[in-house]
Amino acid sequence: MELDTAITIQPPPQTHPQTNKVEYPPPLILERLYVNYIDNPTDRTVFAAVGHIPGRILLLQGDEYDKAGDYTKSFIHGRFKAELGDDPAVKLRSMFPKTLEENPDGPGSILSGMISTMGIKSTPNCSCRRHAIQMNTEGPDWCENNMDTILSWLEEESSKRKLPFVRTVAKMMVNRSISKSRRMLAKKAKENE
């Protein structure tokens, strides 16, 4: 699919597992989108996969899939263009997996950093990282309102790693990460005014 104008997408930063340094991938400059449509009759879904972009865009599902029947390529291509919207770069950027490094002031990133200084490292695919990203996405207020959930995540991970878990210490760490996140986010918002 040819684009009217080239779009630039900046993939999120990530920490290199060997060097432990944050790396910023080069931006993707796209003048054309290489799109594959994936029809899965068993699940009654149609997805679009775009070359160089992780993830897929759901185009049809369930009853909508059944109603479309033997759809044409132009029909499904129209659905894809509608899903891209007015700013394709925003939609395509949202398809990259979230990383802790793209939100260093989030409560999950701060808590991960605190735990890391104690010598406990998360792996790229562990639930710790996934939960920290969720904390960043939901924000400090959500974290404060869901303290028991976060503490249960920490307790579960401590158990998996056969580490001692002290609930009051863990709660203190989570509260500190929430407070620091609020301060950092407020400072950043003030700088952007």
Rosetta blueprint (number, residue, H / E / L):
1 M L
2 E E
3 L E
4 D E
5 T E
6 A E
7 I E
8 T E
9 I E
10 Q L
11 P L
12 P L
13 P L
14 Q E
15 T E
16 H L
17 P L
18 Q L
19 T L
20 N L
21 K L
22 V E
23 E E
24 Y L
25 P L
26 P L
27 P L
28 L E
29 I E
30 L E
31 E E
32 R E
33 L L
34 Y L
35 V E
36 N E
37 Y E
38 I E
39 D E
40 N E
41 P L
42 T L
43 D L
44 R L
45 T E
46 V E
47 F E
48 A E
49 A E
50 V E
51 G L
52 H L
53 I L
54 P L
55 G L
56 R L
57 I E
58 L E
59 L E
60 L E
61 Q E
62 G L
63 D H
64 E H
65 Y H
66 D H
67 K H
68 A H
69 G L
70 D L
71 Y L
72 T L
73 K H
74 S H
75 F H
76 I H
77 H H
78 G H
79 R H
80 F H
81 K H
82 A H
83 E H
84 L H
85 G L
86 D L
87 D L
88 P H
89 A H
90 V H
91 K H
92 L H
93 R H
94 S L
95 M L
96 F L
97 P L
98 K L
99 T L
100 L H
101 E H
102 E H
103 N L
104 P L
105 D L
106 G L
107 P H
108 G H
109 S H
110 I H
111 L H
112 S H
113 G H
114 M H
115 I H
116 S H
117 T H
118 M L
119 G L
120 I L
121 K L
122 S L
123 T L
124 P L
125 N L
126 C L
127 S H
128 C H
129 R H
130 R H
131 H H
132 A H
133 I H
134 Q H
135 M H
136 N H
137 T H
138 E H
139 G L
140 P H
141 D H
142 W H
143 C H
144 E H
145 N H
146 N L
147 M H
148 D H
149 T H
150 I H
151 L H
152 S H
153 W H
154 L H
155 E H
156 E H
157 E H
158 S H
159 S H
160 K H
161 R L
162 K L
163 L L
164 P L
165 F L
166 V L
167 R H
168 T H
169 V H
170 A H
171 K H
172 M H
173 M H
174 V H
175 N H
176 R H
177 S H
178 I H
179 S H
180 K H
181 S H
182 R H
183 R H
184 M H
185 L H
186 A H
187 K H
188 K H
189 A H
190 K H
191 E H
192 N L
193 E L
